[in-house]
């Protein structure tokens, strides 16, 4: 699998839900990472727990912890997250100052935490979990693909669409590092997590294009046909006939 240089990550996050505003930003980020991956493809072929009493005690203990610690921490973390996400959103829409804004979203500004501080200081909160994703995508947009992979791998969500987006982001990062076998593996994970009409055809197409570059033509054709059969009205389906023809001629 991956051979990039690994750096230790001392922070640890738990499974959490997400919110609608962050989902919208995630979709915006997906489109940016998609176009970047397509450039990589073009570079090659213009494609690409004991007893009942013990359990009760544990549950009561957790409920106490949740009400006394997690809930207040969540409110504080969400307040901190607002500023970091604001910087992140601004970066997505400001090409001229995007690098400095992505750095502010990571490291904080105006006396507020950035994503990295939220991860470290508010472990177990929704804001901490969302910060893993946003930090990963901020690093991706800063062309720091190893850190993008590291933080995206720590992201977890009960929302299959967001899981798919994070896995696809890892795939995009590996593609940028020219580690196409790893990229293909994560694109496959991404479309298998969710068969929604938005992310599934996107990552099927990326998987197909990457497989084609790797000369895995039968696999590429399988994924192209899957788009035609299961997502015939998707934007990605419009390019399939041409891609299959190119694939067959190789």
N, C-alpha and C positions, 0 to 999 in steps of 0.2 A: 504494500500500500504506500502510504505517503513517506517521502524521504526528506521533507523540509525540516529545517532545524527547529526542534521543539524547545519552547521556553516554559518554565514552571509557572502554573497559575495557582496562586494560593487561595483564591476565592472560590466559594462553592454556592450553588443556587439550588432551589427546590422547584418542583413543578408549580406553575401558577397560570392564571388566566391572563387575558390581555384585553385591551380596550379598543374601541372603534377608531379613535383618532390615530392611534399607533398603527392599526391595520391599514389605514389609508396611506400613511407615510411609507409603510412597507411596500405597498403596491407601486408607489412612485419610485422607490428604490429598485424594485425588480426590473422596471423598464430600463433604468440606466445600466444595471448589470447585464441585462440581456443584450443591449447594443454593444457593450464592451466584449462580451463573449463571441458575438458574431464576428468581431474584428479578428479575434484569435483564430476562428475557423477560416476566415478569409485569407489569413496569412498562409494557410496550407493549400486549400482548394476552393476558396470562396464558398465554403460550407460551414460549416461546423454546428408475629411476636409471642407466654405462659398461660397460666390459669385465668378463670373468669375475673377473679378479684384483681389480679395483676393488670389485666386489660382495662378494667374499669378505672383503676388508678391512673393508668397511662393516659386514657382518654380525658379524664378530668384534669390531669396535669397539663395536657396539651391545650385544653380549652382555657385553662387559666393563663397559660403562656400566651395563647393567641389573643385573649382580651386585654392582658396587661402589657404585652410587649409588641406582638406583631401588628395589632391594629393601630396603636399610636405611631409605630415605626412606619407603617404603610402610609399614613397621612403625611408624615414628614418626608418620606421618600418620594411620594407623588409630587409634593411641592418642589422638591429639588429637581425631579425629572422634567417638570414643565420647562424650566430654563434650558436644560440640556436638549430637549426635543425641539425647542424653538431654534436654537443654533443649528441643529441638524436639518430642520425644515428650510431654514434660510440658505444653508449650504446647497441644498438640492436645487435651489432656484437662483443661485448667484454664481455663475461660472467664474467671474473675475476674482471673488473672495472666498471661493468654496473651500480651499485648503485651510485657511485660517479659521473659518467657521466650523469645519469638521473637527479641527483640533480643540476649539473651544467646547464643542459638544462632548468631546472625550475627557478633557481636563478641567472644565468648568471656567466660569468667568463671572464677574460682577458679584463676587462673594458667594456664588452658588456652586454646588457640586456638578461635575460632569459625569458621564456614564461610568467611568472607571471608579470614581469615588462612591457612587451609589451602589455599585456591585460590592465594594469592599465594606461599606458601612451599613448597608441595609439588606443583608443576606436574608432570604426567605420571604421577601416582599415581591409583589407583582412588578414594582418599579425596578427592582434588581434584575429580575428575569428579563424584562423587556430591554434593560440596558445591555444585556449580553448581545441581543440581536442588533440593537442600534450601534453598539460599539463595533461589532463585526462589520457592519455595513459602512460605518465611518472609515474604518481602516481599509476596507475594500476601495472606497472612493479616493483614499490617499495613496493607493497603489502599494499598500503594505499587506500583501496577500497572505503572508504567514500568520500575522496577527488576526486578520479577518477570519481565517480558518479556525484559529484557536478559540476565539470568542464565540463564533457561530456554533461550534461544537458543544459549548456549554449551554446554549439556549435550548429550552424545552417548553412545550405548550400543549394544552389539550386540544387546541385548534389545529386540525389537520392541514389547513391551508397555510398557516404560519409555519408549521413544521416543514411543509414542502418548500416554502420560500427560503427558510434557513438552509436546508439541505442543498437547494439549488444554488444558493449563494456560495456554499462551500465548493460546489462543482465549478462555478464561475471562477473562483479563486484558484483552484487547481489548474483550470484551463489557462489562466493568465500566467501561471508558473510553468506552462508547457508540460504539465503532468497529466496527459490526456487520459490515461488509463484510470487514474483516480477521479478525474472529472467525470468520465463516463459512469463510474460506479455511483457517484453522488447524484448525477442526473437521474439514473435509474431509481435510486431511493426516493428522489423527490417526486417523480410522477406516480410511484407506487403508493406513497403515503395518502394521496388524495386524488380522486378522479374528477375533481371539479373542472368546469369548462374554462377556467382562467389559467391555472398553473399547469395542469396536466398536459395540454397540448404544447405549451411552451417548452417544458422539460423533455417531453417526448421528442420534439424537434431537435433540441440541443443534443440529446442522447443519440439520435439518428445521425446527425451531422458529424458528431465526434466519432461514432462507430465507423462512419464512412472514411474519415481521415485516417483511422487506425486500420483501414483495409478490412474491416469486419462487415463486408457488404451485405451478407444475408441478415445480420442483426439490424443493420441500418434499414434495409427494406422492410423488415418486420415492424420497426417503429414508425416508419413512414406510413405504412398501410394501417397501423393502429390509429393514427391521426385521421386518416380518411374514413375509416369505419366508425370510429367512436366520437370524433369531433369534426364532422364534415363542414360545419358552419364557422369554424374557428379561423382566424386570420392565417394561422400557420398552414392550414390545409391548402391554401391557394398556391403554395410553392411546391407541393409534394410531387406533382407529376414531373416537373423539371428535375427535381432532386433524384427521383427514382430513375429517370432516364440517364442522368449523369452517373448514378451509382452502377447502372447496368453496363455502361460503356467502359468502366474501369476494370 
